[in-house]
């Protein structure tokens, strides 16, 4: 699966049981913390808790600009199984 499609599916199918907050790492090595998000065809709208150095609280990012998603919330790995993750055997 291509990376933009994988990121799109991850955000489109984000379960209610996982808080909609974390950090997105972009292809430009920028880390964008978010407290909520909205999805669109090919684009992701991230909402920041506090403004960046330019005063922006919202970031619109293409899915192909995403390299990683970080989640700081201390949850058991088993909770992520609803997102399609599974144990390797």
Legacy VTK file of the C-alpha trace (Angstrom):
# vtk DataFile Version 3.0
C-alpha trace
ASCII
DATASET POLYDATA
POINTS 89 float
0.000 0.000 0.000
1.330 3.429 -0.874
2.094 5.690 2.058
-0.416 8.504 1.225
-3.196 5.930 0.958
-2.158 4.325 4.257
-2.171 7.699 6.055
-5.501 8.597 4.499
-7.062 5.346 5.675
-5.566 5.724 9.148
-7.116 9.165 9.683
-10.402 8.320 7.892
-10.915 5.267 10.119
-9.606 6.735 13.389
-11.672 5.006 16.114
-13.556 6.905 18.807
-11.707 4.870 21.467
-8.368 6.525 20.566
-8.009 10.243 21.430
-7.703 12.422 18.311
-4.435 13.951 19.438
-0.768 13.423 18.782
1.973 14.735 16.522
2.480 14.476 12.782
6.041 14.433 11.452
6.235 15.837 7.932
8.600 15.111 5.056
10.228 18.451 5.937
11.076 17.104 9.433
8.567 19.451 11.063
6.662 18.047 14.028
3.094 19.330 14.209
1.257 18.640 17.471
-2.506 18.312 17.064
-5.511 18.078 19.376
-8.064 17.260 16.665
-8.292 16.856 12.913
-10.643 16.850 9.939
-10.215 14.840 6.748
-10.751 15.681 3.104
-9.933 14.038 -0.190
-6.143 14.152 -0.242
-5.812 16.650 2.618
-5.711 16.584 6.400
-6.636 19.598 8.568
-4.824 19.557 11.907
-5.852 21.708 14.856
-3.106 22.834 17.227
-3.586 23.402 20.963
-1.461 26.534 20.794
-0.303 28.651 17.845
3.010 28.082 16.075
5.664 30.795 15.772
3.582 32.458 13.024
0.386 32.418 15.077
-1.255 29.588 13.098
-3.523 27.151 14.935
-4.610 25.140 11.873
-2.425 23.275 9.370
-3.609 21.750 6.098
-1.291 18.966 4.994
-1.387 16.544 2.073
-1.238 12.878 3.012
1.924 12.432 0.945
3.615 15.011 3.211
3.263 12.755 6.273
6.231 10.653 7.399
5.070 9.565 10.865
2.393 10.000 13.505
3.448 10.133 17.151
1.012 9.456 19.991
2.068 10.585 23.465
-0.966 9.176 25.283
0.207 6.214 27.447
-2.133 3.474 26.200
-1.624 -0.271 25.952
-0.692 -1.451 22.470
-3.775 -3.687 22.427
-5.977 -0.584 22.160
-4.516 0.070 18.704
-5.829 -3.218 17.324
-9.031 -1.401 16.349
-6.841 0.588 13.937
-5.757 -2.617 12.210
-2.541 -3.260 14.109
-1.878 -6.809 15.269
0.704 -8.940 17.028
3.345 -10.594 14.866
3.697 -14.301 15.333
LINES 1 90
89 0 1 2 3 4 5 6 7 8 9 10 11 12 13 14 15 16 17 18 19 20 21 22 23 24 25 26 27 28 29 30 31 32 33 34 35 36 37 38 39 40 41 42 43 44 45 46 47 48 49 50 51 52 53 54 55 56 57 58 59 60 61 62 63 64 65 66 67 68 69 70 71 72 73 74 75 76 77 78 79 80 81 82 83 84 85 86 87 88
